[in-house]
Amino acid sequence: MEYPNVPTGIGVGACIVRNNKMLLGRRATNPCKGAWDIIGGFVNPNETLEMTVRREVQEEIGCKVIKCKYFFSVTEHYFNRQILGVAFLCEIEGEPQPSDEMSEFQWVSEEIPLATNFNTPKIALKKYFSSLKPSLT
């Protein structure tokens, strides 16, 4: 059997929720510098999706993930390749702190329009704030 050589990357998004609000961070770097986004990044070699989401949350906001549950997946076009984005509902311990990747934070209580080229944060907000609010329990 022959397999196609498809340039696909895998990224994770942490849909961090607390008190029926979702955390957004303002991107401090490109792409989409200045846009509000969910926390996340690319999977490193030898990492599971869950390991990646925990690492990215620690790196980007300095918090520990205490609960993590699969939420949805989506395909994205990221410059010259396709990305599989996998989103997780997460709860964290602690308060988000600015980093080299996220300059500030906002807890939102409703779906808001985002100025971003990425589908994952838009879908996350819409899905979470729809009539069927998912739970981590």
N, C-alpha and C positions, 0 to 999 in steps of 0.2 A: 504494500500500500504506500502511496506517495502522499505526503502532507504538504499543503501550500506554505510558502514562506510569507506569512502575514505579519507586518510590523505592528503588532498590537501590544500596548502596555496595559498594566493594571494599576488602578489607583483606588484608594479608599477615602471615604468621607465620613467624618464623625458628626452625626446629627445629635449634638449634645443638648439634652433637655433637662429642665428643672422648673418645677411649679408651673407646668403647662406653657413654658416659654422655650424657645430654641436660641442657642448661642450663635451669633454671627461675629466673625472677625474681619477687620479691614486689612486687606492685603498690603503688606509693606514693600513688596517687590513685584516685578513683572513675572508672568503675564497678569494683566488686569490690576496693576498697582492702583490702590485706592478704592477698589471695589469691595463690597461686603461679600463674604463667602463663608462656607462651613469649613471646619478644620479638616485637613487631610493631606494626602500626598501619595507618592508612588511606592509600590511594593519593592523591597530590596530582595536580592537573591537569598534563598533559604528562609524567607519569612512567610508565615501564614497571613491571611487577611487580618485576623484578630491581632496578631503581633504588630502588624503595620499600623492599625488604627491606634493601638496603645502607644506605640513609639511616636507617631505623629502628634498625638495630643500632648504628650510629655514635651516634645521638642518645640511645638508651636505655642503652647499656652502654659506650660509648666505644671500641669495637673495630672493626676493619676485617674485612669478610667476604672470605675468600680463595678459598672454593669455595662454589658455590650451585647447587642442583639441584632442580627441581620434585619435590614429594613427594605431595601430594594437595590436593583442594579440597572444601569443605563449605559448605552454606548455614547461616547463623546468623540468629537473630532478635535484633536490637540495638535495644531499646526500640521505637520506632514504625516501624521499617523492616527490610527484609531485607538481609543482608550476604552477599556471596560471599567466603568466606575461602579464600585460597590459601596453602598451606604449602610451604616450601622447606627441604630439608636443607642446613645450612650448616656450614662450618668458619670459625673466626675466628682472627685474629692478636691476641695480647695477652690480658690478663685483664679480665674484666668489672668495671666500676667503678659504684658507685651513682650515681643521677641523680635528677632531679625525678620521673621516672616509675617507676623500679625502685629499691627501697631495699636489697635484699640478693639474694644468689644462692645457688643450690645445684645441684651436679651430681648427678643421680640415675641410678642404675644399674638401676632397674626401674620398672615401671608403678606409680604411686602414686595414691591417690584425691585429687582436687583439689576444693577448695571454690570453685567458680566457676560462673557461669551460662553459660559459653561452651563449645561443643563442640570447637573446634579444639585446645586443649591436651590435652584428654582423649583425642581420637582420635590425636593425635601420639604421645603416650606409649604407647598401646596398640599402634599400628601399628609404632612403632620397636622396642619390646621384645617383639614377637611372634617366633615362630620364624624368620621371614624378615627378619632385620635388613638393611635396605638400606645400600648403600654410596654414597659420593660419587664413586667411581671407576668 
